[in-house]
């Protein structure tokens, strides 16, 4: 069992908390602050116990110098100040004299947020590549390390594994909650809903979950690769041609478990206000793109979900960002929220959809890490958790 923040004496200590502030920002404004709010309990605990709190996080994928303007954590510092009702000092660098001077000036209960850890990737992928020197440097800034970023727990980065390898470490309340819910004993029938765009992102997971689950309901863009493998013409829908053979094998191996759409909502282009059509999967025309599951599919999926005792869902079942293609995701959220099952949503876009559509309090657990939750359920090791000290 991993140590938690409650197992450590924080008073007067410089406590580095690796958060997941990878939130969507548009025109300098945060459009979904759920991940920030989920970290508040751990941050407030450290404040109450008289720590000096040093917050670090990544934001986006930083590949060019231009990305530095787009992915600065300054808006997060402003939102954190509002949520904590205290000033959060923002340091516009991730290492160097600015960082060291700000930390030297800290008093008990003060909070500092460093600039995006991924800025270090502009210097030879040192963050994402878990550069040992960078991990040691960040560790040198503090006395204790708390990993609260479940969303990156499946990655071995300098800001999680690197720091934890050099300091006494523990997990925060959010990480503890994530592990608890994803480790719950599965009650059957156990139904998995998989959506999203890419089959390749979920290759290992599909096999692992299909072996464990009673049913796997597949929607989203990834369904069209499976439909193609089943012999259907899917028109201009997104298909990963290099994964068709894989999908064919999965369908044969788990033919009694895999459930595919019977109808879909199509359009000739992806834009707001476009004309849509409801097509059975054998009626999709050459110039049409499948962008949501249809009402018939929703009824079929409902039969499995209503009968379930445990439901895990990762990936929206349609292009829900546009209202024309959001019905499938919304209807499934409504169905899932009304079941008596333990319901877990695996973060990412599905979590955002659940929150934005008003279902946050009607789901047992919405994970903050899509990829990490899938890896955990697949039974794979999560480096960001494995490295943490045992009790």
C-alpha positions as CSV (number, residue, x, y, z in Angstrom):
1,X,0.0,0.0,0.0
2,X,1.4,3.4,-1.0
3,X,2.0,6.2,1.5
4,X,-0.5,9.0,1.4
5,X,0.0,12.7,2.3
6,X,-1.6,11.9,5.7
7,X,1.4,9.6,6.5
8,X,3.9,12.5,6.4
9,X,4.8,15.4,8.6
10,X,4.4,18.5,6.4
11,X,5.0,21.3,8.9
12,X,7.6,23.8,7.7
13,X,8.5,21.4,4.8
14,X,8.8,22.4,1.2
15,X,6.2,20.1,-0.4
16,X,6.3,19.6,-4.2
17,X,2.9,18.5,-5.4
18,X,2.7,17.2,-9.0
19,X,-0.8,18.1,-10.1
20,X,-2.6,17.6,-13.3
21,X,-3.6,21.1,-14.5
22,X,-3.8,20.0,-18.1
23,X,-7.0,21.9,-18.6
24,X,-8.5,23.3,-21.8
25,X,-7.7,27.0,-22.3
26,X,-9.3,29.1,-25.1
27,X,-8.3,32.7,-25.6
28,X,-6.6,32.7,-22.2
29,X,-9.7,31.4,-20.4
30,X,-10.0,28.0,-18.8
31,X,-13.1,26.3,-20.2
32,X,-13.2,23.3,-17.8
33,X,-11.5,23.6,-14.4
34,X,-12.5,20.2,-13.1
35,X,-8.9,18.9,-12.8
36,X,-7.9,22.0,-10.8
37,X,-10.9,21.5,-8.4
38,X,-10.0,17.9,-8.0
39,X,-6.6,18.9,-6.6
40,X,-7.9,21.3,-4.1
41,X,-8.3,18.9,-1.2
42,X,-4.7,17.9,-1.2
43,X,-3.5,21.5,-1.6
44,X,-5.7,22.7,1.2
45,X,-4.5,19.9,3.4
46,X,-0.9,21.0,2.9
47,X,-1.9,24.6,3.7
48,X,-3.6,23.6,6.9
49,X,-0.6,21.6,8.0
50,X,1.7,24.6,7.5
51,X,3.7,23.4,4.5
52,X,5.3,25.5,1.9
53,X,3.5,24.3,-1.3
54,X,5.3,24.1,-4.6
55,X,2.9,23.1,-7.4
56,X,4.1,21.7,-10.7
57,X,2.2,20.5,-13.8
58,X,2.3,20.0,-17.5
59,X,-0.1,21.6,-20.0
60,X,-0.5,20.4,-23.5
61,X,2.2,19.1,-25.8
62,X,5.0,21.6,-26.2
63,X,6.9,21.1,-29.4
64,X,7.8,24.6,-30.6
65,X,8.7,28.0,-29.1
66,X,5.3,29.3,-30.2
67,X,3.7,26.7,-27.9
68,X,5.1,28.5,-24.9
69,X,2.6,31.3,-25.2
70,X,-0.3,28.9,-25.8
71,X,0.5,26.6,-22.9
72,X,1.5,28.9,-20.1
73,X,0.1,27.9,-16.7
74,X,-0.5,31.6,-15.7
75,X,-4.3,31.3,-16.2
76,X,-4.2,28.3,-13.9
77,X,-2.5,30.3,-11.2
78,X,-5.2,33.0,-11.4
79,X,-8.0,30.4,-11.2
80,X,-6.2,28.6,-8.3
81,X,-6.0,32.0,-6.4
82,X,-9.8,32.3,-6.7
83,X,-10.5,28.8,-5.7
84,X,-8.1,28.8,-2.7
85,X,-9.0,32.4,-1.7
86,X,-5.3,33.2,-1.4
87,X,-2.6,34.5,-3.7
88,X,-0.8,31.8,-5.7
89,X,2.6,33.1,-6.7
90,X,3.2,32.2,-10.4
91,X,6.8,31.8,-11.5
92,X,7.2,32.1,-15.3
93,X,9.9,29.5,-15.5
94,X,10.3,25.8,-14.6
95,X,13.9,26.1,-13.3
96,X,16.7,28.6,-12.6
97,X,17.2,31.6,-10.4
98,X,13.6,32.9,-10.7
99,X,12.3,29.6,-9.3
100,X,14.9,29.3,-6.6
101,X,14.5,32.8,-5.4
102,X,10.7,32.4,-5.2
103,X,11.0,29.2,-3.2
104,X,13.6,30.8,-0.9
105,X,11.2,33.5,0.0
106,X,8.3,31.1,0.9
107,X,6.7,31.1,4.3
108,X,4.6,28.4,5.8
109,X,1.2,28.1,4.0
110,X,2.3,30.0,0.9
111,X,1.7,28.5,-2.5
112,X,3.9,28.8,-5.6
113,X,3.1,27.4,-9.1
114,X,6.0,26.9,-11.5
115,X,5.7,27.2,-15.2
116,X,4.7,24.3,-17.5
117,X,7.0,21.3,-16.9
118,X,6.7,20.4,-20.6
119,X,8.7,23.6,-21.5
120,X,11.7,21.4,-20.7
121,X,10.8,19.3,-23.7
122,X,12.1,22.1,-25.9
123,X,15.5,21.2,-24.5
124,X,15.8,17.6,-25.8
125,X,12.5,16.1,-24.3
126,X,14.0,16.3,-20.8
127,X,10.6,16.2,-19.1
128,X,8.9,13.5,-21.2
129,X,12.2,11.5,-21.4
130,X,12.6,11.5,-17.6
131,X,16.0,13.2,-17.7
132,X,17.7,12.2,-14.5
133,X,19.4,15.6,-14.0
134,X,16.1,17.4,-14.4
135,X,14.4,15.1,-11.9
136,X,17.2,15.6,-9.4
137,X,17.0,19.4,-9.9
138,X,13.3,19.6,-9.2
139,X,13.7,17.3,-6.2
140,X,16.4,19.6,-4.8
141,X,13.7,22.3,-4.6
142,X,11.7,20.5,-1.9
143,X,11.7,18.1,1.0
144,X,8.7,16.0,0.2
145,X,7.0,14.9,-3.1
146,X,3.3,14.3,-3.4
147,X,2.0,12.8,-6.7
148,X,-1.5,14.0,-7.4
149,X,-1.4,13.7,-11.2
150,X,-3.2,10.5,-12.0
151,X,-3.6,11.7,-15.6
152,X,0.2,11.1,-16.1
153,X,0.6,8.1,-13.8
154,X,1.1,5.9,-16.9
155,X,4.1,8.0,-18.0
156,X,7.6,7.9,-16.7
157,X,8.5,11.6,-16.7
158,X,11.0,13.7,-14.8
159,X,8.2,15.5,-13.0
160,X,6.8,12.3,-11.4
161,X,9.2,9.3,-11.5
162,X,12.2,11.6,-11.6
163,X,11.3,13.6,-8.5
164,X,9.9,10.6,-6.6
165,X,13.2,8.7,-7.1
166,X,15.0,11.4,-5.2
167,X,12.6,12.4,-2.3
168,X,10.4,10.9,0.3
169,X,7.1,10.5,-1.5
170,X,3.4,9.8,-1.2
171,X,0.2,10.1,-3.1
172,X,-2.5,12.8,-2.6
173,X,-6.2,12.4,-2.0
174,X,-7.2,12.5,-5.7
175,X,-4.7,9.8,-6.6
176,X,-5.9,7.7,-3.6
177,X,-9.5,8.1,-4.8
178,X,-8.6,7.1,-8.4
179,X,-6.9,3.9,-7.2
180,X,-9.8,3.1,-4.9
181,X,-12.5,3.3,-7.5
182,X,-10.5,1.6,-10.2
183,X,-9.7,-1.3,-7.8
184,X,-13.3,-1.9,-6.8
185,X,-14.4,-5.5,-7.0
186,X,-16.3,-6.0,-10.3
187,X,-19.9,-7.0,-10.0
188,X,-21.5,-8.7,-13.0
189,X,-22.8,-8.2,-15.5
190,X,-19.8,-6.0,-16.3
191,X,-20.2,-3.8,-19.4
192,X,-17.5,-1.7,-21.0
193,X,-18.3,1.2,-23.4
194,X,-15.4,2.2,-25.7
195,X,-15.5,5.2,-28.0
196,X,-13.2,7.8,-29.3
197,X,-11.4,8.0,-32.6
198,X,-8.5,5.6,-32.7
199,X,-8.4,1.8,-32.4
200,X,-4.6,2.0,-32.0
201,X,-4.9,3.9,-28.7
202,X,-6.9,1.1,-27.2
203,X,-5.5,-2.1,-28.8
204,X,-4.2,-3.7,-25.7
205,X,-7.1,-2.5,-23.7
206,X,-9.8,-3.9,-26.0
207,X,-8.3,-7.4,-25.7
208,X,-7.8,-7.1,-21.9
209,X,-11.2,-5.6,-21.2
210,X,-13.0,-8.0,-23.6
211,X,-11.5,-10.9,-21.7
212,X,-12.7,-9.5,-18.4
213,X,-16.0,-7.9,-19.3
214,X,-19.3,-9.6,-20.2
215,X,-20.0,-7.1,-23.0
216,X,-18.1,-4.4,-24.9
217,X,-20.2,-1.8,-26.6
218,X,-18.2,0.1,-29.3
219,X,-19.1,3.5,-30.6
220,X,-17.4,6.7,-31.7
221,X,-15.1,6.9,-34.7
222,X,-13.3,3.7,-33.7
223,X,-16.6,1.7,-34.4
224,X,-16.1,2.3,-38.2
225,X,-12.9,0.3,-38.3
226,X,-14.7,-2.6,-36.6
227,X,-17.7,-2.2,-39.1
228,X,-15.2,-2.2,-42.0
229,X,-13.7,-5.4,-40.6
230,X,-17.2,-6.8,-40.5
231,X,-17.6,-6.2,-44.2
232,X,-19.7,-3.0,-44.2
233,X,-19.1,0.0,-46.5
234,X,-18.6,3.0,-44.2
235,X,-18.3,5.7,-46.8
236,X,-15.9,8.5,-45.8
237,X,-16.0,7.6,-42.1
238,X,-12.7,7.5,-40.2
239,X,-11.1,4.1,-40.6
240,X,-7.7,2.9,-39.5
241,X,-6.9,0.6,-42.4
242,X,-3.8,-0.8,-40.7
243,X,-6.0,-2.0,-37.8
244,X,-8.7,-3.8,-39.8
245,X,-7.1,-7.2,-39.4
246,X,-6.8,-6.7,-35.7
247,X,-10.4,-5.7,-35.4
248,X,-11.4,-8.7,-37.5
249,X,-9.5,-11.0,-35.1
250,X,-11.1,-9.3,-32.0
251,X,-14.6,-9.7,-33.5
252,X,-14.0,-13.4,-34.1
253,X,-12.4,-14.1,-30.7
254,X,-15.1,-12.2,-28.8
255,X,-18.1,-12.4,-31.1
256,X,-20.4,-13.1,-28.1
257,X,-19.2,-10.0,-26.3
258,X,-18.6,-7.2,-28.9
259,X,-21.6,-5.1,-29.7
260,X,-21.4,-2.7,-32.7
261,X,-23.7,0.1,-33.8
262,X,-26.7,-0.9,-36.0
263,X,-27.3,2.7,-37.2
264,X,-25.4,5.9,-37.3
265,X,-25.9,9.7,-37.8
266,X,-24.0,10.8,-40.9
267,X,-23.2,14.0,-42.7
268,X,-21.1,15.0,-45.7
269,X,-18.8,17.3,-43.7
270,X,-18.0,18.1,-40.1
271,X,-19.4,21.5,-39.2
272,X,-22.1,23.1,-37.3
273,X,-25.5,23.4,-39.0
274,X,-24.8,20.6,-41.5
275,X,-27.6,18.4,-42.8
276,X,-27.6,15.0,-41.1
277,X,-29.0,11.6,-42.0
278,X,-29.8,8.6,-39.9
279,X,-28.5,5.5,-41.7
280,X,-28.4,1.8,-40.9
281,X,-24.8,0.7,-41.1
282,X,-25.4,-1.1,-44.4
283,X,-26.8,2.1,-46.0
284,X,-24.0,4.6,-45.5
285,X,-23.3,6.4,-48.8
286,X,-19.8,6.9,-50.2
287,X,-19.7,10.6,-49.5
288,X,-21.0,10.4,-46.0
289,X,-19.1,10.4,-42.7
290,X,-20.5,8.6,-39.6
291,X,-20.3,11.0,-36.7
292,X,-22.6,9.6,-34.0
293,X,-24.5,6.4,-33.0
294,X,-28.2,6.4,-34.0
295,X,-31.3,6.0,-31.9
296,X,-31.6,2.3,-32.8
297,X,-28.1,1.7,-31.4
298,X,-28.9,3.7,-28.3
299,X,-31.8,1.3,-27.7
300,X,-29.6,-1.7,-28.2
301,X,-26.9,-0.4,-25.9
302,X,-29.5,0.5,-23.3
303,X,-30.6,-3.1,-23.0
304,X,-27.0,-4.1,-21.9
305,X,-26.5,-1.1,-19.7
306,X,-29.8,-1.5,-17.8
307,X,-28.8,-5.0,-16.9
308,X,-25.3,-4.2,-15.8
309,X,-23.9,-4.0,-12.2
310,X,-20.6,-2.4,-13.2
311,X,-20.1,0.0,-16.2
312,X,-16.8,1.4,-17.4
313,X,-16.8,3.9,-20.2
314,X,-13.9,5.5,-22.1
315,X,-14.3,7.6,-25.2
316,X,-17.4,9.5,-26.5
317,X,-19.6,7.7,-28.9
318,X,-20.0,10.6,-31.3
319,X,-18.4,14.0,-32.3
320,X,-20.2,15.5,-29.3
321,X,-18.5,18.9,-29.6
322,X,-21.1,19.7,-32.3
323,X,-24.7,19.5,-31.1
324,X,-25.7,17.7,-34.3
325,X,-23.6,14.7,-33.1
326,X,-24.0,14.9,-29.3
327,X,-27.2,12.9,-28.8
328,X,-25.6,9.5,-28.6
329,X,-23.2,10.6,-25.8
330,X,-25.9,12.5,-24.0
331,X,-28.4,9.7,-24.1
332,X,-25.9,7.1,-22.9
333,X,-24.9,9.4,-20.1
334,X,-28.6,9.6,-19.2
335,X,-29.0,5.9,-19.3
336,X,-25.9,5.2,-17.3
337,X,-26.8,7.8,-14.7
338,X,-30.1,6.1,-14.0
339,X,-28.8,2.5,-13.6
340,X,-28.1,1.0,-10.2
341,X,-24.6,0.0,-11.4
342,X,-21.3,1.2,-10.2
343,X,-20.4,3.6,-13.0
344,X,-16.9,4.7,-13.8
345,X,-16.0,7.1,-16.6
346,X,-12.4,7.0,-17.8
347,X,-11.6,10.7,-18.0
348,X,-10.6,12.7,-21.1
349,X,-13.4,13.8,-23.4
350,X,-15.9,11.5,-21.9
351,X,-15.4,13.0,-18.5
352,X,-15.6,16.5,-19.9
353,X,-18.9,15.6,-21.7
354,X,-20.3,14.1,-18.5
355,X,-19.5,17.3,-16.5
356,X,-20.6,19.8,-19.2
357,X,-23.8,17.9,-19.8
358,X,-24.7,18.0,-16.1
359,X,-24.1,14.4,-15.1
360,X,-21.1,14.9,-12.8
361,X,-23.1,14.1,-9.6
362,X,-24.9,11.1,-11.2
363,X,-21.8,9.0,-12.0
364,X,-20.1,7.0,-9.3
365,X,-16.6,8.2,-10.4
366,X,-15.3,10.3,-13.2
367,X,-11.5,9.7,-13.5
368,X,-9.2,12.5,-14.3
369,X,-7.0,10.3,-16.4
370,X,-8.3,8.6,-19.6
371,X,-5.1,6.8,-20.7
372,X,-4.0,6.1,-17.1
373,X,-7.4,4.5,-16.2
374,X,-7.3,2.3,-19.3
375,X,-3.7,1.1,-18.5
376,X,-4.7,0.5,-14.8
377,X,-7.7,-1.6,-15.9
378,X,-5.6,-3.4,-18.4
379,X,-3.4,-4.5,-15.5
380,X,-0.3,-2.6,-16.7
381,X,2.1,-1.0,-14.3
382,X,1.8,2.8,-13.8
383,X,5.3,4.2,-13.3
384,X,4.0,7.3,-11.5
385,X,2.4,5.2,-8.8
386,X,4.9,2.3,-8.6
387,X,7.7,4.7,-7.7
388,X,5.9,6.1,-4.6
389,X,7.1,4.9,-1.2
390,X,5.3,2.0,0.5
391,X,3.8,2.3,4.0
